[in-house]
Amino acid sequence: MSYKNILVDTRGAVGLIQLNRPKALNALCAELIEELNAALDAYEADPEIGAIVLTGSEKAFAAGADIKEMLPKSFQDVYMEDFISRWERVTRCKKPVIAAVSGYALGGGCELAMMCDFILAAENAKFGQPEINLGTIPGSGGTQRLTRFVGKSKAMEMCLTGRMMDAEEAERAGLVSRILPVAELLDEALKVAQAIAAKSLPSVMMAKEAVNAAYETTLTQGVRFERRLFHSSFALEDRREGMTAFSEKREPQFKNR
């Protein structure tokens, strides 16, 4: 499939998706989202891919939704088409998705980054939910995910004022995993993704599912869910290979089964 708004590349066992609307600072339009979803579908279906990196440009990961596209829409339009619901595809990926964020990640861009499994940020990264400045509110999980990441007080301030958060504050608040020099961001994200892709894919999927459950269940329910997945891993050939390799002091040869 050919794409107009994204660039797609395969780096070993890692799928790389780059948002590519430079004149619009990678604003998220419907066509871009459809292309992104198609690329995610393809990488999910490819047994050779173990992890995915999602990035933008040095200047902007994504500066928000495409305002020109949204401006003429009415309540009936957005309600009947369930506008923005298709942006959630990345949250349904079973394979890990790493956001490599440089520059602006605002509005829908911030929400898209938060949908990924974790965020690696460049030193120039800026995060924010400025929808209040447009007379509306975040619509793709911004009020919910941001609050879970950084807490009520900081999320409330950002959503009510539109204030941006720089990379250092984002790391302190727990929004991003690490901060990297701009020039090193993509290489490090790919390196991390390759390290994940070298693991047992079923085990990686189980770990991702278990961590995500921590945000949606009580502690007792979450631990029970984790325990069942842990027990399930004993059905994997990779589990036996990993433990055997450890005992024999060698690198495991995982087969993703």
C-alpha positions in Angstrom: 0.0 0.0 0.0 1.2 3.5 -0.8 0.9 6.3 1.7 0.6 10.1 1.4 0.7 11.2 5.0 3.1 8.7 6.6 6.4 7.0 5.9 6.8 3.3 6.6 10.0 1.3 6.9 11.0 -2.1 8.4 14.2 -2.2 10.4 14.9 -5.9 11.1 12.1 -7.0 13.4 10.9 -3.5 14.0 8.2 -1.6 12.1 8.8 2.2 11.8 6.0 4.6 11.2 6.7 8.3 10.7 4.0 10.9 10.5 4.7 13.0 7.4 2.7 16.1 6.9 5.5 18.6 7.4 3.6 21.7 6.2 0.9 21.0 8.8 3.3 20.0 11.6 1.9 16.5 11.2 -1.6 17.6 12.1 -3.9 14.5 12.4 -6.4 14.4 9.5 -8.8 11.6 8.7 -6.6 10.4 5.8 -3.5 10.2 8.0 -5.3 8.2 10.6 -6.6 5.8 8.1 -3.1 5.3 6.8 -1.7 4.9 10.3 -4.3 2.3 11.1 -3.5 0.4 7.9 0.2 0.4 8.7 -0.5 -0.8 12.3 -2.8 -3.6 10.9 0.0 -4.7 8.5 2.7 -4.8 11.2 0.3 -6.6 13.6 -0.3 -9.3 11.0 3.4 -9.7 10.1 4.9 -12.5 12.2 8.4 -11.1 11.6 7.7 -7.9 13.4 8.1 -7.8 17.2 7.7 -4.1 18.0 6.7 -0.8 16.4 8.1 2.7 16.7 5.8 5.7 16.0 7.5 9.0 15.4 7.1 12.4 13.6 9.6 15.0 12.6 12.3 16.8 14.6 9.9 19.8 14.8 6.7 18.0 15.6 5.5 14.6 16.6 2.0 15.9 15.9 0.8 19.4 16.6 -2.8 18.3 17.1 -5.9 17.5 15.1 -6.4 19.1 11.7 -8.5 22.2 12.7 -9.5 23.0 9.1 -11.0 19.6 8.8 -12.9 19.9 12.1 -14.1 23.5 11.7 -17.2 22.9 9.5 -18.4 19.8 11.5 -21.7 20.0 13.5 -22.7 18.1 16.6 -24.7 15.7 14.3 -21.7 15.2 12.1 -19.3 14.2 14.9 -21.9 12.2 16.8 -23.2 10.2 13.9 -19.7 9.3 12.6 -18.4 8.9 16.1 -15.6 11.3 15.2 -12.1 10.4 16.6 -13.0 6.9 17.6 -10.8 5.5 14.8 -7.8 7.2 16.4 -7.9 4.6 19.1 -6.5 1.8 16.9 -3.1 2.0 18.4 -4.5 1.1 21.8 -5.6 -2.2 20.5 -2.2 -3.2 19.2 -1.0 -6.4 20.9 2.6 -5.8 19.9 4.5 -3.0 21.8 4.3 0.5 20.3 6.9 3.0 21.3 6.3 6.7 20.7 9.5 8.7 19.8 8.5 12.3 20.4 10.5 15.3 19.2 9.1 18.8 19.1 5.4 19.4 19.6 3.0 16.7 20.8 -0.2 18.8 21.4 -3.9 18.0 21.5 -4.4 14.9 19.4 -0.6 14.5 19.1 -0.2 14.3 22.9 -3.2 11.9 23.0 -1.7 9.7 20.3 1.7 9.5 22.1 -0.1 8.5 25.3 -1.9 5.7 23.5 1.5 4.1 22.9 3.0 1.8 25.4 5.7 4.3 26.5 7.2 7.5 25.3 10.8 8.4 24.6 11.2 12.1 24.4 13.7 14.4 22.8 15.1 17.3 24.7 12.9 19.7 22.7 9.7 17.8 23.2 6.6 19.8 24.4 3.4 18.1 25.5 0.0 19.7 26.0 -3.8 19.6 25.6 -4.6 23.1 24.3 -8.2 22.3 23.1 -9.6 24.7 25.7 -8.1 27.6 23.6 -10.4 26.5 20.7 -13.5 26.4 22.8 -13.6 22.6 23.2 -12.0 19.9 25.3 -9.7 16.8 24.5 -11.7 14.2 22.7 -9.4 11.2 22.3 -8.6 10.3 25.9 -6.6 13.4 26.8 -8.4 14.1 30.1 -8.3 10.5 31.0 -4.8 9.3 30.1 -3.1 12.5 31.0 -4.7 12.3 34.5 -3.6 8.7 34.9 0.0 9.6 33.9 0.6 12.9 35.8 -2.2 13.1 38.4 -5.3 15.2 38.8 -3.7 18.6 39.7 -1.3 18.8 36.8 -3.7 17.3 34.3 -6.4 19.7 35.4 -4.1 22.7 35.1 -3.0 21.7 31.6 -6.5 21.0 30.3 -8.0 24.2 31.8 -5.2 26.5 30.7 -3.7 24.9 27.7 -0.2 25.1 29.2 2.5 23.1 27.6 4.8 20.7 29.5 8.5 20.5 28.5 10.4 17.2 28.4 12.0 17.6 31.8 8.7 18.2 33.5 7.1 15.4 31.5 9.8 13.0 32.8 9.4 14.2 36.4 5.7 13.7 36.1 5.9 10.2 34.7 4.6 11.0 31.3 7.7 10.0 29.5 10.2 7.1 30.1 13.4 8.9 29.2 14.8 12.1 27.6 17.3 11.9 24.8 19.2 14.3 22.6 17.2 15.2 19.5 19.8 13.6 17.2 19.8 10.3 19.2 16.1 9.9 19.7 15.1 7.7 16.7 18.2 5.5 16.9 17.6 4.9 20.6 13.9 4.2 20.0 14.8 1.7 17.3 17.5 0.1 19.6 14.9 -0.3 22.4 12.4 -1.7 20.0 14.9 -4.2 18.6 15.7 -5.3 22.1 12.0 -5.9 22.8 11.6 -7.7 19.4 14.4 -10.1 20.3 12.3 -11.4 23.3 9.6 -14.0 23.1 6.7 -12.3 21.4 4.0 -14.2 23.3 5.7 -13.3 26.6 6.0 -9.6 25.5 2.3 -9.5 24.7 1.4 -11.0 28.0 3.6 -8.5 29.9 2.0 -5.6 28.0 -1.5 -6.9 28.7 -0.7 -7.3 32.4 0.8 -3.8 32.8 -2.2 -2.2 31.0 -4.5 -4.1 33.4 -3.0 -2.2 36.3 -4.8 0.9 35.1 -8.2 -0.7 34.7 -8.6 -3.0 37.7 -8.2 -3.1 41.4 -4.9 -4.4 42.8 -6.4 -7.7 43.8 -7.9 -8.2 40.4 -4.7 -7.1 38.7 -2.5 -9.5 40.6 -4.9 -12.3 39.9 -4.8 -11.5 36.2 -1.0 -11.3 36.3 -0.9 -14.7 38.0 -3.0 -16.3 35.4 -0.8 -15.0 32.6 2.3 -16.1 34.5 0.8 -19.6 34.8 -0.1 -19.5 31.1 3.5 -18.7 30.1 4.4 -22.2 31.3 2.7 -23.5 28.2 5.2 -21.7 26.0 8.2 -23.4 24.4 9.9 -20.0 24.8 9.5 -20.2 28.6 11.2 -23.5 28.7 14.0 -22.4 26.3 14.5 -19.2 28.4 15.0 -21.0 31.6 17.1 -23.7 30.0 19.3 -21.1 28.4 19.7 -19.4 31.8 20.7 -22.6 33.5 23.2 -23.4 30.7 24.6 -19.9 30.7 23.8 -19.2 27.1 21.6 -16.8 25.1 18.1 -18.1 24.6 16.9 -18.9 21.1 13.2 -17.9 21.2 10.8 -19.1 18.5 7.8 -17.0 19.5 5.7 -20.0 20.5 
